[in-house]
Structure formats: C-alpha cells, structure tokens
C-alpha cells in the first residue's frame, strides 16, 4: 500500500516587523516549511491555538503581550505544551537569552540571523535540540521573570481600575436603558411561552414587539450619538460596541417575533431558483471562511423558474443555512446545497392556503432543495421537535427560525422534511410545487 504524502512542517513566526517576517518566511518556505505569521502576542496565541504548529519562532520584543508572556501562555494551552518555542532576540540585553529559556523557550537564535545556517538551526530544534540554563543561575532568572510578570500584572490592574471608574460614570445611564429593554423583552418572552394558541400569540406579540423595537432604536441612537461626539478610550469603545451588539441582537429577536406572528400575504414573482440560491449563499461567504466550511453546489443542469414569494423563501432558506453553519462552527465541515426535480401526488388544497396558490401543478412536478451539513446530527427526540415554535437547544435565540421556515413552505403549498442521525450530519429538504402562473 503506497504511503500517504506527509504534510509540510508548520512553523509559526510571531514578529511585528514585516521586513523580518518576509525574510524568515522566504528562507523557510524555500527550505520546504509551511510558514504562518502573526504580528503580536494576542494574534500569535490565537493562531497557535487554531493551527497547532510544529515549532514557534518568538520575537521577544513584540508589542502588547511580549514574547516572554506569550511563551508562558502558549505553553499552558492543551496540545501546545510540547511544541518547541525558539526565542529570536537582538542579543543586546544581558541575560535576555537565559530569561527566554526560563520563560519556557527551548532555545534562542540571535539577530541578525545567519541566512545560510538558519534552516539547519531550525532542523536541529525540530529534532529535539534544547538549551538549558546552568542550575546555579536557573532560580535567579526564574525570580527575575516572576518579578517582571508581577510588575506587568500590577500595571494592568491599575489601568483597568482607572478605565472602569471612567466607564461607570459615562455608561451608567445607557446601561440602565439596556437593562430596562432587556427586562421588557424577558417579560415578553415569558408571556409568549405561556401562550398555547397561536391565534392569541399574533396580536399580543405584534403590539409588544413594536413597542420594544421603538425603545431599542431610541437606545441605539443615543449610544451612537455618544460614540460620535464623545472622546472615548479604546476600552470604552469596545464596551459600547458590545452594548450596540446586544441591542442588535434584541432587535433581531423582535423581528423574528413580528415575522412569525403577523398574518402572511405572499407577494408572488416569477424567479429563477438557482439565481436565488446563489444570492443567499453569497451572504454567507465570509462566515463560511471564518468557520472553515466547504460549500458544494449540486444543481440540476437547467434553468428552473418558479412562482414564489422570493423574500419569504429567501428568509426560510437562510434559516436552514444558518442552522447548518451553527452546527459546524466549532470544527468546520462540508455544506451541500442541491436541487432535483421530482414527481409525487399533489396534496389537496387546504382552506388555509392563499388563493394565489390554488392553481394547477405542472404534471405534479416538485422542485426539491436539499441543504445538508456534516455536523453532529440530531437524536430522534430532538428531530421530532425542531419545527415546534419556541423549541431550541441553544442558549441564544427563541426557537422561531425553523418554525418560520416551515410556515413559509406550507404557505407555498410545499413541505419540509429532515433526515438526521447523531454523529452523521443533517439534511433538510424543501419540496416546492411548480405551479402554472
């Protein structure tokens, strides 16, 4: 049996000077290594956690969290404690190399690097070479490094204390507004959960949601005015940005309530379904990249025009794709969007069907739109409940997305089904009849 090709060795270089980055990457790439770059300690730690490199080159004098602190943090992370970290130092500070070893580095390379010898040095460290501090000096350098950490921590505590005092004074009023809006929303949710009849839900939810939306918009406008006309520190901007994000989240919940509870009237248009699917998928391109999801489209090789309400079908399909992304957001995976023409008996019209859709189907033809993910799947007890309003397994959201999707497909005279097993992914299939317009 032929051997599988070995993946290239990954080396992470944490350095804020782009010229140094370019030099090291050029040398190591030519030597056959896969080189990852990070410009500061925070991004370096994050990249190490996500990419699990085979070796890390650490510039000691990077901004923010310096190289010594970043080394200590990386060595404390699962799966990274045995990854060799090599300090890259200027050699201008007495004892700097020994201090790097005390912080957890397996060795050090002094700048300027020897271009010809550098790949050999890397190979030696990958093979297990390490540098140690003489026993009589080890405690001295450990104490020096500990004092340095304590001093840095004390500075951070003082800075955070000052920022916190300022924020308490400036944000107190807006925080009360957010708390009041959130309290109103919680009360609304509790009332809605108690409603077993959807007829009663509609009128009540619409009235309350409109009122909350108005208050949230006032709150958001006030915070944005404060951001624009006040001088804020970076930490204050970050906190206010979080408040805005929270308000946006509350507005989305209110919108879901309004969409689900109000009576629906379809605004039918003749659209090409594959163009509509491509428009929807384009909205998720950045999210696919961020969550390492690979998209595969498997459309039938012909144009399919349908008479539907494009906004409502788009909303319904977006809910399904968002569910798939959330199911795979931790480890990435595959998303397949496929279309097929099928023939099946056309169900009898229901009294609840919109008059617009009481039409003759084209030879009982249906278009199936399948959205399949490689996520963890669902056990039977979850699968049987997912279309029920307010059912959710997540801490965020109100469980209306799939209920709304089913409602919209029903309004179009179609149906939605799901197949899923725990550990084997999930596939939602929307079946829409091809009506004569």
N, C-alpha and C positions, 0 to 999 in steps of 0.2 A: 504493500500500500504506500503510495507516494507521500512524503512528508508535506505537511501544510507549511506555506511560507511564514517565516517569523515576522511579527510586527516590528517596525523600527523602534529602537530605544527612544523614549521620550525624555527630553531634558527641559526643565523649566528654568528660565533665566529671569530673575527679579532685579530690575535695574531701571532707574528713572532717566538715564541719559540715552537718547535714541541712537546716537552715534556708536556708543558701546554696544547697544542692542544689535545694531546692524552688523557690526564687526563679528561679534560672537556667533550670531545666527549664521552668517556667511561661512565662517570656519567650520562650525559643527554640522551644518547641512551638507557641506561638501564632504565631510567625513562620514556621512550616512546616518546622522541622527535626525530625529524629528524634534524641532526646537519650538517651544512655547514661550511667549513673552508676557511679562506683567510689569507695570510701571511704578507700583508702590506696594507697600506691605499688605494692605487690605485686599487688593485685587490678586496679589500673589497667593495669599492664603486661600482665597476662593477658587482660583484656578487649580491649585494643588489638590483641594478637596474634590473638585469635579473631574480632573483629568488623571489623577494618580500617576504622576511622572515617575520615572525610574531614578532620576537624580535631579537635584535642585542646585543651581548656582545662585548665591545670595549676595548681592551688593550690600555691604554693611550700612552705608550712609544714605539709604533711601528715605524719602520724606514720610511724615506721619509716623506710623509704627516702623521703627528702624529695623535693620536686618537681624539684630540680636533678638528682639522681641518676636519678630515674625518667625524666626527659627524655633524659639521655645513653643510658640503656639502651634506650629505645624507638627512638631514632634509629639504634641499631646493629642493629635487627632487620630481616630481609628484608621487603620490601613496605611498610615503615613509615618508611624513611629520608627520604622526601619529603613525609610528612604534616605539615602545619604544626602546631606546638605553641605555644600562646599562654599565657604566664605570667599568672596572676592574683595580684597582690601587694597588700599593705596599704600599700606606699609609705612604711613607717616606717623602713626600713633604708637608709642611704645607699649608693648603688651597687647596690641589690638588683636593679633592672631590668636594668642592664648585665650583672650577673653571670648573670642568667637567659638573656640573649642569648648570652653566652659559653658557657653550658652546652648551647646548641643551639636555644633558643626563637627563633621567627621574630618575636616581638613580645611585648608585655605590655599588660595592662589593669589599671588601678589601682582598688582598692576604696576606698569604696563605688562600685559601678558606676552609670552614668547609664542608668536604665531605658529612656528614650526613645531614646538614641543607641546602646545596646548592640547591637541587631540589625544596625545599619549597620556598626559596628566589625567584627562577625563576617563580614559580607558582604565587607568590604574585605580581610580576611585570607584568606578563601576565594578571592578574585580574584587573590591573589598579593602583596599588600602584605607587606613585611617591614621590620624595624627593624635597623639595624646600629650597632655601637659605633665611635666615631671611631678611626682607625688608631693614633693615638698612645696610646690607652687600652686597645686590644684585648689586647695582651700582658700588661698589668697585671692585667686581670680574668681572663685565662686562667690566669696564675700563681696568683692568689688562689683560683680554683676548683680548680686542681690540688692546692694545699696542703690545701684543705678535704677533697678526696677521700682524700688520703693519710692525714690525721688520722682520718677516719671508718674507713678500712680498718684502721689500726693498732688502733683501739678494738675493732673486730670480731675481729681476730686475738687480742687479749688475752682477750676474753670467751670465745671458742671454746676457747682453750687452758685456761682455768680450768674450763670445763664439761667438757672432755674428760678432765681429770685426775680430776674427781669421778666421772664416768661409768665410767671404767676401774676405779675402786675398788669402785663399787656394783654394776656389772653383770657383772663378770668371771665370777663363779660361774654366773650364769644363761646367759651367753654360751657357756660350756663345755657346759652341758646342751643348748643348741640345736645346737651343733656336733656333739655326740655323736649326737643324734637324727637330724640331717641325714646324718651319716656312715652310720648304720644304714640309713636309707632308701636312700641311694645304693647300698649293698651289696645291699639287697633288689632294687632296680631292675636292677642288673647280673645278678643271678641269674635274674630273671624274663625278661629279654631272651633269655637263652640257652635258655630252655625252648621247644621246638618243639611239644610235645604239650600240649594244654590240660588233659588229664587230670592230668598231673603238676603243672601250674600251680595247680590249685584248692586242693589240700591244703596245699601249701607256702605259697602266698600268704596263705591264711586265718590260719595259725599265726603267721607273721611279722607280718602287719598288725595282728593283735590285740595282740601284744606291743608293737609300736611305738605303737599308739594309747594303750595304758595309760601308757607313758612320756611321751608328748606331753601327756596330760591332767595328769599329775603336774607336768610342767614349766609348763604354762599356769596351773595353780592356784598354783604357787609365785610366778610373776611377778605374778599378780593380787593375791596377798596382799601382796607387796612394794609394789605400787602403792597399795594401800588404806591400809597402815599406815606408809608412809614419806613424808617430806616431799621432794617432787621439784620440780625446776625445770621450766619448760615444755619446754626442750630434752630433759631426761631423760624426761619423759612421752612426748614424740614418739618417742624411740628405743625405749622399752619398748613403745609402741604398735606400732611396726614389728616388734618381736620377736613380739608376740601375733599380728599379721597373718601372719607367717611360719609360726607354729605352726598357725594355722587352715588355711593353705594345705597344709601337710603332712598335716593330718587329712583334708582333702578328698581328697588323693591316696590315702590309706589306705582311705577309704570307697569310692572308685572301685574299688580292687583287690578289696575284700571283695564289693562288689556284683557285680563281673564274674565272680569266681572261684567263688562259692558256688553249689551246686545251687539251681535255681529251682522254687518251687511257687507257682502262681497262686492268689490269693485273689479269686475272681470275684465281681463285683457287677453289678447292672443299673443303668447310669448314663446320663444324657443327655449326649451327647458335646459339644454346644456349651457347656453349662454348664462342663464340664471344661476346655475350651479357654479360656474366659473366665477361669477361676480361674488357669490357667497364665500367661496374658498379663498379668493383674493384678500378678503377681510382678515383671514387668519394666518397669512403668510409669515408675519413676524412672530406670532405665537407658536407656529409650527417650528420655526428655527430655534426659538428660545427653549422649547420643551423637547427638542430633538425628535420630532415626529416626521416620519417619511410619508408623504402623500402619494397615493397611486390612484389615477383615474382610469376607470374601465367603462367607457361609454359605448353604447351601440353606435355603429358607424353610419348614422344617418341623422338628418335634422328631424327633431320632434317638436312640433308646435302644439301648444295646449291652451285651452281657455280656462284661465285660473285668475285668482287674485294674487299677483306677484308679490306684493308686500307681505301678505299673510303667509304664503308658502315659504317665502324667504325667511321670515321670522321663525317658522316652525323648523325648517332645516337647520338654521343657525343654532337653535336649541340643541339639536341632536349632535352637531359637530362640537359644540362647546362641551357637552357631556362627554364625548369621546376624548377630547383634549384633557379634561379634568381627570379622566380615568387613567391617562398615561402620563400625567405631568411630572411624576417623580422620576420615571426611568426611560421616558421616550417610548417609541414603538412605531407601528405601521397603521395608517388610516387609509381605507379603501372606500372610494365613492364610485358606485357602479349603477348603470341603468340597463333595463331589459324590458322588452315588450312581452306581455303575457296575455292569455285569453282565459277567462273564467266567467261563470254565471254572474250576471249583473243583478245585484240585490234590488228588491223592490224599493221604490221611493218611500221615504218616511215623511210624516206630516211636518216634522221639524226641518226638513230640507228646504233651503232657499229656493224660491220659484225659479231663479236663474239657472239652477242645475237640474230642473225637471226636464231633461232633454233625452234624446235617443243616443245611446252609446254607439261608437263606430265598431260594429261587429263584436261587441262585448270586449274590446281591447282595453287593456290597462297598461300603464307605464309603472314599472317598479323602480324605485330609487332606494338602493341599499347603501347604508353607511356602517362600515364595520371597523372595529378597532381591535388592537392586540392587548388590551388592558386586562385587569384581573378578573373580569367577568362578574356575574351575579348569581347567587344561590337562588333556588326556586322561590323561597319565601319573600325575597326582595323583588324578584322579577314579576310576581303576581300583583305587586302593589304600586309599581312605578308610575302608572298613569292616574293614580288617585290624587286629587288636589290636596296640597299641603303635606304630601308624603315626601320625606327627604332623609338621606343617610348622612348628610353633610351638616357641619355646624353653621355654615353660611347659606343664605337663601331661604326661600319659603316653600320650595317644592311645587312651584306652579309651572315651571318650564315645560315638562313633559305633558302635564295636563292640558296646557295651552296648545301644544303641538297636536295632541290627539283631537282636541276640539276643532282646530282648523282643518285637519284632514277629514274629519267627519262632515264638516260644513261643505267640503268639496265632493262629497259622495264617495270618498275613498276609505281606506283603512290603514292602520299602522300595526305592525307586529314586531316582536322582539324574540331573538334566539340568543341564549347566553348560558354558559356554564362557568362555575367558579374556576378560575385559572386558565380559561380558554377564550377570553375576549367576548365581545358583544356585537351583535349585528341588528340594527333597526332597519325595517323595510317599509317604505311608504308606497302604497298602491293607489294610483290616481286614475280614474276612468278617462278615456279620450272621448270627449263629448263633441257632438256636432254643434258648431257655433251658430 
